[in-house]
Amino acid sequence: MLEYTLMHKNIPVVDMVIDETGFIAKLPKIHDERHLPVGVRISNTGINRKVLNDWWLSRSIPASRDGLTGALTVLGVSSPTLLIEKCFGLSLSDQYWICQKNSSLKWEDINFFTNDFSKDVGEILFGHEPDGSVSLMSPDNTSDGWLKKKWIILDGKRYLMKGGSGVYQQEPFNEVVAAAIMTRLGIPHVEYTLTFEDDKPFCLCENFVTPDTELVPAYRVRESFKKDNRDSQFTHFLRCCDNHDIPDVIANLNRLLTVDYIIANEDRHYNNFGFIRNAETLEWLGAAPVYDSGTSLWYNSARVGQGVEGKPFNKSHDEQIKLVRDLKWFDFDALNGLDEIIIDTLAKSPDIDESRRNAIARNVLDRANRVSQRSQQKPSLLAGIDAKQAKVDRNSNDENDDTAPAKKKEHEI
């Protein structure tokens, strides 16, 4: 077992004893409970060690990550949990780290925001064999998510490179499409660009967390307070945000849920959106820009237009969009020509044929039109779709082919 102090930049938070499996076994001393990770509650008996362990282990690469098993063998560790200590628990999402007892290390000496880091872990996670000795000092040790990804430095800036999955490898293209939609609607978001490596598509996005700020996932906020059985998941979440004094929550959720409806996002779980706060003053600055929208646009389904489940507040997108009470901000005219953007972006993929591209564009515009109707705006984007494609759709012989225009698989909104 090794003794560490959990640090928040240079602020000691709590002493921890971590066992040989990577779990927190003991918490000998609390230094500053205000700087405990959000969601880690303290009672008369002290810190809830289970909750702190959940937070700590959530920093590790998930077991579902593509190619992880082989990468761990090359890296010489038995589990992703053990990789956390190899980089002092440092991340490019927040300012927490662990300092070994009696060490003189400072956050300025080792953080990944202002110091270089090893490319070895990322390359190995991408299936590349190392040339020589391997350094485990990398933010890839603490990167979340199941898709293949790695952090890189370009012109001194930190970028996350993320891949796709399945037959279509569609997620990188979806991120670009979603960003284009949000640009037109004026929704703060992360910008994504396309790149290719080993003939596989990836998207690149610059880190939006700075050395002075940190991302707090919505999950941590939700877990901050006990849920009243009378409250819905949505009401409970709003209560938690209100208790933290996070600004403009409802306005930002209105926009997030709307764009998720339009792109048929299937995976907006509580760790796929969040809030930004100052890491030293703990002031909440507001919602994080929208990120991780790739699991959308029927990304892994051959049946474009079929009903998909929603997250996080309701499994039905049609029910979830009803939580959006204000659509005055929704500029329907700004989405003119969206079908061309979708088709042109997806055309860069060798795995997405013309029929699929056109079907995705039509279904997205159909969903945007439903939002428009809900906001009492009358024009229809569908009128602008290529007439030739509309004819192909009308002549479809397969009643069950969901690559044809959406047959209102979900209830009208």
C-alpha positions as CSV (number, residue, x, y, z in Angstrom):
1,M,0.0,0.0,0.0
2,L,1.1,3.5,-0.8
3,E,0.2,6.8,1.0
4,Y,-0.8,9.8,-1.0
5,T,-2.5,13.1,-0.6
6,L,-5.3,13.9,-3.0
7,M,-4.5,17.4,-4.3
8,H,-6.6,20.0,-6.0
9,K,-3.9,21.9,-7.9
10,N,-1.7,22.8,-4.9
11,I,-4.4,22.5,-2.3
12,P,-4.2,19.3,-0.1
13,V,-7.7,17.8,0.1
14,V,-7.4,14.4,1.9
15,D,-4.8,11.8,2.7
16,M,-5.4,8.4,1.0
17,V,-3.9,4.9,1.3
18,I,-4.2,3.1,-2.1
19,D,-3.8,-0.7,-2.1
20,E,-2.1,-2.9,-4.6
21,T,-5.3,-3.2,-6.8
22,G,-5.6,0.6,-7.1
23,F,-8.5,1.0,-4.6
24,I,-8.6,3.6,-1.8
25,A,-8.3,1.5,1.4
26,K,-8.0,4.2,4.0
27,L,-8.6,8.0,4.5
28,P,-6.4,8.9,7.5
29,K,-6.9,12.7,7.4
30,I,-9.1,15.4,5.8
31,H,-7.3,18.6,4.9
32,D,-9.9,20.7,3.1
33,E,-13.4,19.2,2.6
34,R,-14.5,22.2,0.4
35,H,-12.2,20.9,-2.3
36,L,-13.5,17.3,-2.3
37,P,-14.7,16.2,-5.7
38,V,-18.3,17.2,-6.4
39,G,-20.6,14.5,-5.3
40,V,-18.4,13.1,-2.5
41,R,-20.4,13.8,0.6
42,I,-19.1,14.0,4.2
43,S,-21.1,13.0,7.3
44,N,-20.6,12.7,11.0
45,T,-18.6,9.5,10.3
46,G,-16.4,11.1,7.8
47,I,-16.0,10.8,4.0
48,N,-18.0,8.1,2.3
49,R,-15.1,6.0,1.1
50,K,-17.2,4.1,-1.4
51,V,-18.3,7.2,-3.2
52,L,-14.7,8.5,-3.2
53,N,-13.6,5.2,-4.7
54,D,-16.3,5.4,-7.3
55,W,-15.0,8.9,-8.3
56,W,-11.4,7.7,-8.3
57,L,-12.0,4.6,-10.3
58,S,-14.1,6.6,-12.8
59,R,-10.8,8.2,-13.8
60,S,-9.6,4.9,-15.3
61,I,-10.0,3.7,-18.9
62,P,-13.3,1.7,-19.0
63,A,-13.0,-2.0,-19.6
64,S,-15.2,-1.5,-22.7
65,R,-12.5,0.5,-24.5
66,D,-11.7,-0.9,-28.0
67,G,-8.4,-2.6,-27.9
68,L,-7.8,-2.2,-24.2
69,T,-6.9,-5.8,-23.4
70,G,-4.0,-6.0,-25.8
71,A,-2.8,-2.5,-24.8
72,L,-2.6,-3.5,-21.1
73,T,-0.5,-6.5,-22.0
74,V,1.9,-4.2,-23.9
75,L,1.9,-1.6,-21.1
76,G,2.7,-4.3,-18.5
77,V,-0.2,-3.7,-16.2
78,S,-3.0,-6.0,-15.2
79,S,-5.9,-3.5,-15.1
80,P,-6.6,0.1,-16.2
81,T,-7.1,1.0,-12.6
82,L,-3.4,0.6,-12.0
83,L,-2.6,3.1,-14.8
84,I,-4.1,6.0,-12.7
85,E,-1.2,6.0,-10.2
86,K,1.4,5.9,-13.1
87,C,0.4,9.4,-14.1
88,F,-0.3,10.8,-10.5
89,G,-4.0,10.6,-11.4
90,L,-3.6,13.6,-13.6
91,S,-6.2,14.4,-16.2
92,L,-6.9,17.0,-18.9
93,S,-10.5,17.4,-17.6
94,D,-9.8,18.6,-14.0
95,Q,-7.0,19.6,-11.6
96,Y,-7.0,16.7,-9.2
97,W,-3.9,14.6,-8.7
98,I,-2.2,12.5,-6.1
99,C,1.1,13.4,-4.4
100,Q,3.1,10.7,-2.6
101,K,3.8,11.3,1.1
102,N,6.8,13.4,1.7
103,S,7.2,14.4,-2.0
104,S,8.0,17.9,-2.9
105,L,6.2,17.8,-6.3
106,K,4.0,20.7,-7.3
107,W,1.1,20.8,-9.7
108,E,3.1,23.2,-11.9
109,D,5.8,20.6,-12.3
110,I,3.7,17.8,-13.7
111,N,0.3,18.9,-15.0
112,F,-0.6,18.0,-18.6
113,F,-1.9,21.5,-19.4
114,T,1.5,23.2,-19.4
115,N,3.9,20.3,-19.5
116,D,4.5,17.8,-22.3
117,F,3.3,14.2,-21.9
118,S,4.2,10.8,-23.3
119,K,2.6,9.7,-26.6
120,D,3.3,6.1,-25.8
121,V,0.0,5.1,-24.1
122,G,-2.1,6.7,-26.8
123,E,-0.1,5.0,-29.6
124,I,-0.4,1.6,-27.9
125,L,-4.1,2.1,-27.3
126,F,-4.3,2.7,-31.1
127,G,-2.7,-0.7,-31.7
128,H,0.9,0.6,-32.5
129,E,3.9,-1.3,-31.1
130,P,6.3,0.8,-29.0
131,D,9.8,1.5,-30.5
132,G,11.5,1.2,-27.1
133,S,10.9,1.8,-23.5
134,V,7.4,3.1,-22.6
135,S,6.5,6.1,-20.5
136,L,3.2,5.9,-18.7
137,M,3.1,9.6,-17.9
138,S,0.1,10.3,-20.1
139,P,-3.5,11.8,-19.8
140,D,-4.6,8.8,-21.8
141,N,-4.4,6.8,-18.6
142,T,-7.4,8.8,-17.3
143,S,-9.5,9.2,-20.5
144,D,-13.1,8.1,-20.3
145,G,-15.3,6.5,-22.9
146,W,-15.4,3.3,-25.0
147,L,-14.3,4.6,-28.3
148,K,-10.7,4.5,-29.4
149,K,-9.1,7.8,-28.4
150,K,-5.8,9.6,-27.5
151,W,-4.6,13.0,-26.5
152,I,-2.1,14.8,-28.8
153,I,-0.3,18.1,-28.8
154,L,-0.5,20.3,-31.9
155,D,1.1,23.7,-32.0
156,G,1.2,23.7,-28.2
157,K,-2.5,23.0,-27.9
158,R,-4.1,19.8,-26.4
159,Y,-6.4,17.9,-28.8
160,L,-8.5,14.8,-28.2
161,M,-8.5,12.4,-31.2
162,K,-11.4,10.0,-31.2
163,G,-12.5,7.2,-33.5
164,G,-15.7,5.5,-34.6
165,S,-17.2,2.1,-34.3
166,G,-19.0,-0.7,-36.2
167,V,-19.5,-1.0,-39.9
168,Y,-20.0,2.7,-40.6
169,Q,-17.3,4.3,-38.4
170,Q,-19.7,7.2,-38.3
171,E,-19.2,8.9,-35.0
172,P,-16.4,11.3,-36.1
173,F,-18.5,12.5,-39.0
174,N,-21.5,12.9,-36.6
175,E,-19.5,15.2,-34.3
176,V,-18.8,17.5,-37.3
177,V,-22.5,17.5,-38.3
178,A,-23.7,18.2,-34.8
179,A,-21.2,21.0,-34.4
180,A,-22.4,22.5,-37.7
181,I,-26.0,22.4,-36.4
182,M,-25.1,24.0,-33.1
183,T,-23.1,26.7,-34.9
184,R,-26.2,27.7,-36.8
185,L,-28.4,27.6,-33.8
186,G,-26.0,29.6,-31.6
187,I,-25.5,26.8,-29.1
188,P,-22.0,26.9,-27.3
189,H,-20.3,23.7,-28.3
190,V,-16.9,22.0,-29.0
191,E,-15.7,22.3,-32.6
192,Y,-14.6,19.0,-34.3
193,T,-12.6,18.5,-37.5
194,L,-12.0,15.3,-39.4
195,T,-8.8,13.5,-39.9
196,F,-7.7,10.0,-41.0
197,E,-5.1,7.7,-39.5
198,D,-4.3,4.2,-40.9
199,D,-7.3,4.8,-43.3
200,K,-9.6,5.1,-40.3
201,P,-11.7,8.2,-39.6
202,F,-11.1,10.2,-36.5
203,C,-12.3,13.6,-35.2
204,L,-10.2,16.2,-33.4
205,C,-11.3,18.7,-30.8
206,E,-9.3,21.1,-28.8
207,N,-9.5,20.8,-25.0
208,F,-11.9,23.3,-23.6
209,V,-10.7,23.0,-20.0
210,T,-7.9,25.4,-19.0
211,P,-5.3,25.3,-16.2
212,D,-7.7,27.4,-14.1
213,T,-11.0,25.5,-14.8
214,E,-12.3,22.0,-14.7
215,L,-15.2,20.0,-16.1
216,V,-17.6,18.6,-13.6
217,P,-19.8,15.9,-15.2
218,A,-23.5,16.2,-14.6
219,Y,-23.4,12.8,-12.9
220,R,-21.3,14.3,-10.1
221,V,-23.8,17.1,-9.7
222,R,-26.7,14.7,-9.6
223,E,-25.0,12.6,-6.9
224,S,-24.4,15.6,-4.7
225,F,-27.8,15.4,-3.0
226,K,-30.2,12.6,-2.1
227,K,-33.1,12.3,-4.4
228,D,-36.6,12.7,-3.1
229,N,-38.8,9.8,-4.2
230,R,-41.5,12.3,-5.3
231,D,-39.1,14.0,-7.7
232,S,-38.6,12.9,-11.3
233,Q,-35.0,12.5,-12.5
234,F,-35.3,15.9,-14.2
235,T,-36.6,17.7,-11.2
236,H,-34.0,16.1,-8.9
237,F,-31.2,17.2,-11.3
238,L,-32.5,20.8,-11.4
239,R,-32.7,20.8,-7.6
240,C,-29.1,19.7,-7.4
241,C,-28.0,22.4,-9.8
242,D,-29.9,25.0,-7.9
243,N,-28.3,23.9,-4.6
244,H,-24.9,24.4,-6.2
245,D,-25.9,27.8,-7.6
246,I,-25.0,26.8,-11.1
247,P,-26.1,29.6,-13.5
248,D,-28.4,29.3,-16.6
249,V,-29.1,25.6,-16.2
250,I,-32.6,25.5,-17.7
251,A,-31.6,27.7,-20.7
252,N,-28.7,25.4,-21.5
253,L,-30.7,22.2,-21.0
254,N,-33.3,23.6,-23.4
255,R,-30.7,23.9,-26.1
256,L,-29.0,20.5,-25.3
257,L,-32.2,18.5,-25.4
258,T,-33.4,20.2,-28.6
259,V,-30.2,19.5,-30.5
260,D,-30.2,15.9,-29.2
261,Y,-33.7,15.5,-30.5
262,I,-32.8,16.8,-33.9
263,I,-29.7,14.5,-34.3
264,A,-31.4,11.5,-32.5
265,N,-28.7,11.3,-29.9
266,E,-28.7,7.9,-28.2
267,D,-26.1,8.4,-25.5
268,R,-26.4,11.7,-23.7
269,H,-25.8,10.1,-20.3
270,Y,-24.9,12.1,-17.3
271,N,-21.2,11.9,-18.0
272,N,-21.7,13.3,-21.6
273,F,-22.5,16.8,-20.5
274,G,-21.6,18.9,-17.5
275,F,-20.5,22.2,-16.0
276,I,-17.4,24.3,-15.7
277,R,-16.1,25.7,-12.4
278,N,-13.0,27.5,-11.3
279,A,-10.7,25.0,-9.7
280,E,-9.3,27.3,-7.1
281,T,-12.3,29.5,-6.1
282,L,-14.8,26.8,-6.8
283,E,-17.1,29.3,-8.5
284,W,-19.5,27.7,-11.0
285,L,-19.1,29.4,-14.4
286,G,-22.0,27.6,-16.2
287,A,-22.6,24.8,-18.6
288,A,-19.7,23.2,-20.5
289,P,-19.9,23.6,-24.2
290,V,-21.8,20.7,-25.7
291,Y,-19.5,17.7,-26.5
292,D,-19.7,14.0,-27.3
293,S,-22.6,14.0,-29.7
294,G,-21.2,11.2,-32.0
295,T,-23.6,8.4,-31.0
296,S,-26.4,10.0,-33.1
297,L,-27.7,10.0,-36.6
298,W,-28.5,6.3,-36.4
299,Y,-24.7,5.8,-36.2
300,N,-24.7,2.0,-35.9
301,S,-28.0,1.1,-37.4
302,A,-28.8,0.0,-41.0
303,R,-32.4,1.3,-40.5
304,V,-32.1,5.0,-40.6
305,G,-35.1,6.7,-39.2
306,Q,-36.1,4.1,-36.7
307,G,-37.0,5.2,-33.2
308,V,-34.1,5.5,-30.9
309,E,-33.9,5.8,-27.1
310,G,-33.1,9.1,-25.4
311,K,-31.1,10.0,-22.4
312,P,-30.7,11.2,-19.7
313,F,-34.1,12.2,-18.4
314,N,-36.4,10.0,-20.4
315,K,-36.0,7.0,-22.7
316,S,-38.3,8.6,-25.3
317,H,-37.0,11.5,-27.2
318,D,-40.6,12.7,-27.8
319,E,-41.2,12.7,-24.0
320,Q,-37.8,14.3,-23.3
321,I,-38.3,17.2,-25.7
322,K,-41.5,18.1,-23.8
323,L,-39.1,19.2,-21.0
324,V,-38.1,22.0,-23.2
325,R,-40.5,24.8,-22.3
326,D,-38.8,27.7,-24.2
327,L,-38.1,27.5,-27.9
328,K,-38.1,31.3,-28.6
329,W,-34.3,31.0,-29.2
330,F,-34.8,28.4,-31.9
331,D,-34.0,30.0,-35.3
332,F,-35.6,27.7,-37.9
333,D,-34.3,29.7,-40.9
334,A,-30.7,29.2,-39.7
335,L,-31.0,25.5,-40.6
336,N,-31.7,26.1,-44.3
337,G,-29.2,24.1,-46.4
338,L,-28.6,21.7,-43.5
339,D,-29.2,18.7,-45.7
340,E,-26.3,19.7,-47.9
341,I,-24.0,20.0,-44.9
342,I,-25.0,16.5,-43.7
343,I,-24.6,14.9,-47.1
344,D,-21.3,16.6,-47.9
345,T,-19.8,15.7,-44.5
346,L,-20.9,12.1,-44.7
347,A,-19.6,11.8,-48.3
348,K,-16.1,12.0,-46.9
349,S,-16.6,8.5,-45.4
350,P,-15.8,5.5,-47.6
351,D,-18.2,3.5,-45.5
352,I,-21.4,5.6,-45.9
353,D,-23.1,5.3,-49.3
354,E,-25.3,7.8,-51.0
355,S,-28.6,6.2,-50.0
356,R,-27.6,6.3,-46.3
357,R,-26.4,9.9,-46.5
358,N,-29.6,11.1,-48.1
359,A,-31.7,9.1,-45.7
360,I,-29.9,10.6,-42.7
361,A,-30.2,14.1,-44.0
362,R,-34.0,13.7,-44.7
363,N,-34.7,12.3,-41.2
364,V,-32.7,15.0,-39.5
365,L,-34.6,17.7,-41.3
366,D,-37.9,15.9,-40.5
367,R,-37.0,16.0,-36.8
368,A,-36.0,19.7,-37.1
369,N,-39.3,20.4,-38.8
370,R,-41.1,18.8,-35.8
371,V,-39.2,21.1,-33.4
372,S,-40.2,24.0,-35.7
373,Q,-43.9,23.0,-35.5
374,R,-43.6,22.8,-31.7
375,S,-42.2,26.3,-31.6
376,Q,-45.1,27.4,-33.9
377,Q,-42.9,28.2,-36.8
378,K,-44.6,27.0,-40.0
379,P,-42.0,26.7,-42.9
380,S,-40.8,23.3,-43.8
381,L,-37.1,22.5,-44.4
382,L,-38.2,19.3,-46.2
383,A,-39.3,21.4,-49.2
384,G,-35.6,22.1,-50.0
385,I,-34.5,18.5,-50.3
386,D,-33.2,17.4,-53.7
387,A,-36.2,16.5,-55.9
388,K,-34.3,13.5,-57.4
389,Q,-33.8,12.0,-53.9
390,A,-37.5,12.6,-53.0
391,K,-38.5,10.7,-56.1
392,V,-36.2,7.8,-55.1
393,D,-37.8,7.8,-51.7
394,R,-41.3,7.7,-53.1
395,N,-40.5,4.8,-55.4
396,S,-39.2,2.7,-52.6
397,N,-40.7,-0.8,-52.8
398,D,-39.9,-1.8,-49.2
399,E,-42.6,-0.7,-46.8
400,N,-40.3,-1.5,-43.9
401,D,-37.2,0.2,-45.2
402,D,-36.4,2.9,-42.7
403,T,-33.9,4.5,-45.1
404,A,-37.0,6.0,-46.7
405,P,-38.5,9.2,-45.1
406,A,-39.3,8.7,-41.5
407,K,-42.8,7.2,-41.0
408,K,-43.2,8.8,-37.6
409,K,-41.8,5.9,-35.7
410,E,-41.9,8.2,-32.7
411,H,-44.9,10.1,-31.6
412,E,-45.4,13.6,-33.0
413,I,-44.2,16.3,-30.7
